[in-house]
Amino acid sequence: MKVSSIKLCLFTVWDTLPEIHNAEMIIRQDICEDELIDVLMGNRVYLPALYVYNKIDRISIKDIDQIARKPRSVVISCNYRLNFDYLLDKIWEYLSIIRVYTKKPGEFPDLKEPLILRSGATVREAVC
């Protein structure tokens, strides 16, 4: 097996692909082990994650600010019930779901039990 890469060493490839005994592999860019497996398996899907950091009441404001600026990150404190509303908003946003309040003609909408739909879905799809 012939491997050319900087970040991925030959022994890592051997450990990752023990069932391949006679092959020539050319890697034209720096990749990690997960990227190699993804290319070979072809069926991996990575789901987006939301990182929730608890216990922000125990660290400095500077550290909180630094963590909160990271992509897809939310800082909360369960002790002081801080940022729960923001966390809930982010969960709805990242799941791409919306609330739809239904109503009968001439009546007020039912604000207690909305339909929960994926963004782009129709009410007809949900109820039929």
C-alpha positions as CSV (number, residue, x, y, z in Angstrom):
1,M,0.0,0.0,0.0
2,K,1.5,3.3,-1.1
3,V,0.3,6.4,0.8
4,S,1.3,10.1,0.3
5,S,0.1,12.5,3.0
6,I,1.3,14.8,5.7
7,K,-1.3,14.5,8.4
8,L,-2.3,10.9,7.9
9,C,0.6,8.5,8.5
10,L,1.0,5.1,6.9
11,F,0.4,3.2,10.1
12,T,-2.9,5.0,10.6
13,V,-4.0,3.9,7.2
14,W,-3.0,0.3,7.9
15,D,-4.9,0.4,11.2
16,T,-8.0,1.9,9.6
17,L,-8.1,-0.5,6.6
18,P,-6.8,-3.9,7.8
19,E,-8.9,-5.8,5.2
20,I,-7.2,-4.1,2.2
21,H,-4.0,-6.0,1.5
22,N,-3.0,-5.0,-2.0
23,A,-3.8,-1.5,-3.1
24,E,-2.3,1.7,-4.2
25,M,-3.7,4.8,-2.6
26,I,-2.9,8.4,-3.6
27,I,-4.0,11.1,-1.2
28,R,-3.6,14.5,-2.8
29,Q,-4.4,16.7,0.2
30,D,-4.0,16.7,4.0
31,I,-6.8,14.6,5.5
32,C,-7.5,13.1,8.8
33,E,-8.6,9.5,9.6
34,D,-12.3,10.4,9.6
35,E,-12.1,12.0,6.2
36,L,-10.4,8.8,4.8
37,I,-13.1,6.6,6.2
38,D,-15.8,9.0,4.8
39,V,-14.4,8.7,1.3
40,L,-14.1,5.0,1.4
41,M,-17.4,4.3,3.1
42,G,-19.3,7.0,1.1
43,N,-22.3,6.8,3.4
44,R,-21.4,8.8,6.4
45,V,-23.5,11.9,7.3
46,Y,-22.4,14.3,10.0
47,L,-25.3,16.0,11.7
48,P,-24.8,19.6,12.9
49,A,-24.4,19.9,16.6
50,L,-25.3,22.6,19.1
51,Y,-22.7,22.9,21.9
52,V,-24.3,23.8,25.2
53,Y,-22.0,24.9,28.0
54,N,-23.4,24.8,31.5
55,K,-22.1,26.2,34.8
56,I,-21.2,29.6,33.4
57,D,-21.8,31.0,36.9
58,R,-18.5,29.4,37.9
59,I,-16.2,31.1,35.3
60,S,-15.2,34.6,34.4
61,I,-17.2,36.9,32.1
62,K,-14.1,36.9,29.8
63,D,-14.3,33.1,29.5
64,I,-18.0,33.1,29.0
65,D,-17.7,35.7,26.2
66,Q,-15.0,33.6,24.5
67,I,-17.0,30.4,24.7
68,A,-20.2,32.1,23.5
69,R,-18.5,33.5,20.4
70,K,-17.7,30.0,19.2
71,P,-19.9,28.8,16.3
72,R,-23.0,26.9,17.3
73,S,-22.4,27.4,21.0
74,V,-24.8,28.4,23.8
75,V,-23.8,29.2,27.4
76,I,-26.3,28.5,30.2
77,S,-26.5,28.2,33.9
78,C,-29.0,25.8,35.3
79,N,-28.4,27.1,38.9
80,Y,-29.5,30.6,37.9
81,R,-31.7,29.6,35.0
82,L,-29.7,31.8,32.6
83,N,-30.1,31.7,28.8
84,F,-32.7,29.0,28.7
85,D,-34.9,31.1,26.3
86,Y,-31.9,31.6,24.0
87,L,-31.1,27.9,24.1
88,L,-34.6,27.0,23.2
89,D,-34.6,29.5,20.3
90,K,-31.3,28.0,19.0
91,I,-32.7,24.5,19.2
92,W,-35.7,25.5,17.1
93,E,-33.4,27.3,14.6
94,Y,-31.0,24.5,14.2
95,L,-33.7,21.8,13.9
96,S,-35.4,24.0,11.3
97,I,-38.8,23.6,12.8
98,I,-41.7,26.1,13.1
99,R,-44.9,26.4,15.1
100,V,-48.1,26.8,13.1
101,Y,-51.2,28.0,15.1
102,T,-54.4,26.8,13.5
103,K,-57.8,28.5,13.8
104,K,-61.3,28.0,12.5
105,P,-62.8,30.8,10.4
106,G,-64.0,33.7,12.6
107,E,-62.3,32.3,15.7
108,F,-59.1,33.1,17.5
109,P,-56.1,30.8,16.9
110,D,-55.4,28.0,19.4
111,L,-52.2,29.2,21.0
112,K,-51.9,26.3,23.4
113,E,-51.3,23.4,20.9
114,P,-49.5,24.5,17.7
115,L,-48.6,22.1,14.9
116,I,-44.8,21.6,14.8
117,L,-43.5,21.4,11.2
118,R,-40.2,21.3,9.5
119,S,-39.4,24.5,7.8
120,G,-40.9,24.4,4.2
121,A,-43.5,21.8,5.1
122,T,-47.2,22.5,4.6
123,V,-50.1,22.2,7.0
124,R,-51.8,19.9,4.4
125,E,-48.9,17.5,4.7
126,A,-49.1,17.5,8.4
127,V,-52.8,16.9,8.8
128,C,-53.6,14.7,5.8
